[in-house]
Amino acid sequence: MKFLKPLICLCIAVIFLISAGCVTLDVSHQQNETVSTIDFDELYTFIETELNNKLVNTTISYADVNGAKLAYREFGDKNNEPLILIMGYTGEMDKWSGEFVYSLAEDYHVYIYDHRGMGYSTDNGEQYEFIQLADDCVKLMNSLGYEKFNVLGHSMGSVLTQLLIVEYPENISKAVIVSTIPNIYYEGAEGIKNTIMTAAADKNTPNGIYRESIAMINYQGVFDELKNVDKDVMVLVGTADTITPQQGSVDVAGEIDGAWLIRFKDCSHRIWSEIPIRSSECIKLFLNMDETYSP
């Protein structure tokens, strides 16, 4: 009966829009007909805004992890499998699309969080190596009672997800890698590399972003080790992505035996924001599927 959820939400949204004046009811006395005119662009914007507001107003919890206090939010039924979303460079958890998160939370218990020193999270004031962020993710989920969990990483978070499936395979169930490259030195990713280099050289860069930048500069990636990964992995990318060019995702998927690769035509870097429902439905299809062969 899941198909009823969006219908119910649509009906509720229309009622709100009528009260807000976004939907015009044109009552014609001729032939005793009532005609409703709905601006669907306004309707979509309204729903999107409401879900984003709902996301950022969800309770923030904290966990002490590796000398940092990591802030996180959670969504969905706690009896469902866990899925943690890992944000990209300079990103904070409140930037996730509400539509995307709540769609995933229909089937999974979803966690979003801020990296150490970013958003609502604190750090210990020390520079760290990139693997520290991977260990933070695992230790956070361990502190919440999970030994294994599904993971989805975007951009820098997707590079982090590659590291997780290589260095922490015992903790990962399935992995979704969105808009990825092996490292910032990948051919075609000069734009993001230059952005990170500039941030690292600027004394006015906020501490959290500065430390992320240094960690990325010092990180060479695990591309050569991806061929040994035996996890179920999905890779998503937009064909118009100019930040992490699609060839990076193609190369990463090609190194992982059995990896799914989906290229969304004309989408750019933030697929989960541009097409939140279509991308989340693809992700749920992948996560829900049992790929085990049994003759």
N, C-alpha and C positions, 0 to 999 in steps of 0.2 A: 504493500500500500504506500510505498515511498513516493509514488508519483503524485499523491494527494498533497504532500507537503508544499511543493511550490505553488500549487493551485490555491491552497488555503492562504499562503503568504501573499499571493497576488491579490486575492479578494480583500484581505485585510489592508494591503497597501492602497488599493483603489478607494476603500472607505476613508482612509487617512487623507488621500489626495483630494477627494471630494470636499472634505472639511477644510482642507488647506487652500482650496480654490484652484488646484492644478488640473482637475478634471471638470470639464464643462458639461452640464446636463442641459441639453437644448430641448425644451418641451414644445412640441408642435401641436396646436389644436386641430390642425387639418388632419383628418382621418384618425384623430385621437391617438396619434403615435408619439412615443417618447424616444428620442434619439440621443445616445450618449457618445460624446467625442472624447477619446483618451489620447493624451500625448504620451506615447510609450517611451520616448527619450526621457521625459521628465519622470515617468514612472520608474524607469531603470535607475536613473540618478538618485531618486528618492530611496529606493531599496538599497542601493550601494552605500549611500550615506548612512542610512540607519544601521546597516550591518557593521560598517566601519566604526560608528559611534559605540555600538554594542561591544565590539571587540576591545576598544581602548578603555571602556568602563568596566571590563571584567576584572575581578579581584587579582591583584598582584601578590604572589607569594615569593618567598626567598629561601635559598638553600646555601649553606656554607660549603664551598667546594674549592679545594686546593688553595686556600688562603684568600679566596674571593667570596663575595656574597652575590650569587647569581639570582636575578629576578626572572620570574617566569609566570605565564598564565596558562590555564588549561581549559579545554573545551570537550564536550561530549561525554558519553557514558563511560564511567570508570571501569566497567566490566568489559569494554572493548579493548582490542589490542592497542598498545601505545604507538604513537607516531610523533616524532619530534621534528620540528622544522628549524633549519639553520639558516639564518639571515646572512646576507653578503657584506662586502666591505663597506664600512661606515654605517651599516644599516642597524635599525633598532626594531624590536619585535612589534611595536605599534604600527609599523609601516606595512605589515602583511595585509592583504586584501581580506576584508571580512567575509565576502562571498566565498572566497577560496577556502578559508579556514573553516567556516561553518559547513560548507559542503563536505569537506574531508571528515568533519566531526560527526557526520551522520553515521559513519561506519567505524570510526576510530576515535580513541581518546587522544586528542591532539594537544601537544605542548609547543609553545613558542617561548623563546627566552632571549635575553640580551647577553652578548658576549661580555667577558670581564672588562670592566672599565668603560662600557658602553651603556647608554640609556639609563635604566634604573639599577644596573649592576655596578658593584665596586670591584676594585682589584687591590693588590698589595703594593702598588706603586713601583713594581719592578718590570723591566722588559722581559718578554717571554719568547720562546720559540713557537713556531706554528703548531707543533704537536701538542702544546699545552692546551690549545683550544679544543682539540680532539679529546684529550683526556678530561677536560672540563665537561664536555657533552656526556661522556660515558659516566663520569662520577655523579653528575646531576641526575641522570636517569637511575643510577644505582641507589642514590639517596631517596628516590621516590619509589623504590621497591622493585625496579625492573633490572633483571640481568640481561635480557634481550629485548630489542625494540626495533621498530621500523624507523628509518631516517630519510628525510628529504632535505637536500641542501641546494641553495641557489647561489650562483656566482662564486664569491669566496667560500660560501657555505658548501658549494658543490665540490670545490677543491678539497675542502675539509672532509666531505663525505668520501671522496676517493681514499683519503688517508685512513678514515675509519674502517673501511672494508678491507684495507690491507693490514693495518696494525691492530685492529680490535675486532677481528671476524667473529669471535665467540660472543660478542655483544650485539651483533647486527642480524636482524631477521631478513629484511629486504631493504634495498636502498634505491632512492630516486635522485638522480643527478640532473640538475636543471641549469642550462646555460653555463657550460664549463670549458675550461682549458687545463692543460697539465700544470702550468705555472704561469707567472706574469711575463716570462721571457718567450712565450709561445709566439711564433710568427703570425702577425695579424692582430696581436693584442697590444700593440705599441701605445694605444690611447690609454688603456687602464694602467699600463706599466708607468707611463709618464705621469699620470695623475698620482700614483702611489709614491713615485720618486719625489715629486714636487712636495707632497704632504710631509714626507720624511725630512725634507730639507728646510721646511718652513718652521721657524721657532714659535709661530703663533698657532700651529696645529694643536687642537685639543689632545690631551694626553692619551685618551682611549684610541683615537684615530692614529696618532703617531705610533703607538705600540703595535697596532694592527699592521701599519705600513711597514715597519721594520721587520715584523714577523714574515710578511709576504715577500719582502725583498730577499730575505735570507733563506727562503724555502725553495727547494728545487723540484719538489713533487715526487710522486711514486709511480709515474707512468710505466716504467720498465717492469714494475711488479704487478701491474693490473692483470697480466696474463695468467697469474696464479690464483686470481679471485674465483671462488666457486659459489658466490652468492647470486641470488636473483637480483638483477640490476636493471633499472629503466633509465634512459637518458633522454631528456627533452631539450629542444632548442628551437629558436625562431630563425627562419631563413634570412631575416633582415637584421639580425643581431650584429651590431658594429662594435660592441664592447668585448664580448667573448664570441668571436666569429664561429659560425656553425661548424666549420671544419674541425675545431677543437673538440666539439661534442662527438662528431663522427669518428675522430681518431680514438677518443677515450672509449666509446662504445665498441669500436673494432678490436680493442685489446682485451675486452672482457667476454669470455666465452658465454654465448647465449644471451647477451644483453639486448634489451629492447631499445630501439632508437625511433623516436618520433620527431619529425621536423614539421613545425607549424608554419605554413606559408605566410610570408609577410609579417609575421610577429617579430618583435625586436627582443630586447633583453629580459624584460620582466613579464614573462608569459603568464604567470599566475595573477598578474594584475590586469593584463590586456584581455585575456580570455579565461577568467577564473573558473567558470563552470565547466567548459569544455576540457580544460587541462586537468581539473580535479576529477572529472569523470574518467579520464584516461588513467589517471594515477590509481583511482580506486579499483578499476578493472584489473590493473597489474597487481596491486597488493592483494586483491581478493582471490586471484587465480592460483590454483595449485599446479605448479609446473613439474611436479614429480612424475616421472614415467613409470607406469606399472603395466607390464604385458598381460 
